[in-house]
Amino acid sequence: MKGKATSFDIAHLTGVSQSTVSRALRDSPLVSEETRRRIREAAEQLNYKVDKNASNLRSQHSGTLALLLFEDPTADDSHINPFFLSMLGSITRACALRGYDLLISFQQLSYDWHADYADTKKADGIILLGYGDYLAYLDKLQKLVAQGTRSIRWGAVLPDQPDVSIGCDNYQGGQAIATHLLEQGCRRIAFLGDASSHYPEFFERYRGYAATLQQAGITMDPALQVDAAESTEQAGYNALETLLERAEPFDAVFAASDLIAIGAMRALADHNIKVPEQVAVAGFDDIPMARFLNPPLTTVLQDTKLAGETLVDNLLCLIRNEPVETHLLPVKLVVRRSSQFSQPADHV
């Protein structure tokens, strides 16, 4: 072989990708011991030498943070939940004020994003944004931590999570909505949203709502909970249709997100059910369109400005090897006309 051997030569000899060679030579846990052994033997056979200067350059700070957005099903081509659009602006401003560039990348949960960013060294750390099945991507979070990647996630705060996350107090938000609806005289309050460990943010909102009803002496009716795992208008519409098909009386709807609430309101309108005269509706997130609906939507405000700043500041602490703790940010109930009965009503 002419010239100095490269990692591509090792990849060709062993039948693996160049990125796998790079991981193996760094003893990454993402590569099996057998594959690492074959690659080390091939490197020795080719008299391959690691370029220490290049390695040192890769280990230096890039002055860039990466934001990985996971695609959401949306009615348009953005594939971004509107809630994350406002947080995206906050994160971008926070990075600029702290002298960092921001690299934004779309990801799909099926991709090996946990490995790609460890290899490329494009950024000093990663912010993860996006709803999804927590149990489906838990393994990738664990590998991200195992390979030493500095990362922080916007999401639920769980006792056994492998990574650092910043999230809002979803349980408190669920309590606030349920308390408000009870004060309006509602007693048959439906919940539209997944209530399982697969979607822990929705589940915490459900738990806060359920605990508040129980404290008020109201027995939970399982028929009033309808799954809506996706945070979309269509999911909300379908969930409300399912609720109506069950023919169980209800006088209020607590949707796990504003988008689900918007879809539910459309379904109610299609059935000539008036909001709030017959059914009160509340959501969660306070996305911009919530205030412009007819009627305007009662919801729970998550402070996206504070969230973005907190994510960036805590990631920078991780990069500096400073201690960081997972924690919750407070939420605020925003009451609008969708949940306020102006007079006694005939409920569904």
Secondary structure, DSSP 4 states (H G I P E B T S, - for coil): --S---HHHHHHHHTS-HHHHHHHHTT-TTS-HHHHHHHHHHHHHTT----HHHHHHHHS--SEEEEEEEP---SSS--S-HHHHHHHHHHHHHHHHTT-EEEEEEE-TTS-HHHHHHHH---SEEEEE----HHHHHHHHHHHHHTT--EEEES---TT-SS-EEEE-HHHHHHHHHHHHHHTT--SEEEES--STTSHHHHHHHHHHHHHHHHTTPPP-GGGEE---S-SHHHHHHHHHHHHHTT---SEEEESSHHHHHHHHHHHHHTT--TTTT-EEE-SB--GGGGGSSSPPBEEEE-HHHHHHHHHHHHHHHHTT-----EEEPEEEE--GGG--SS-----
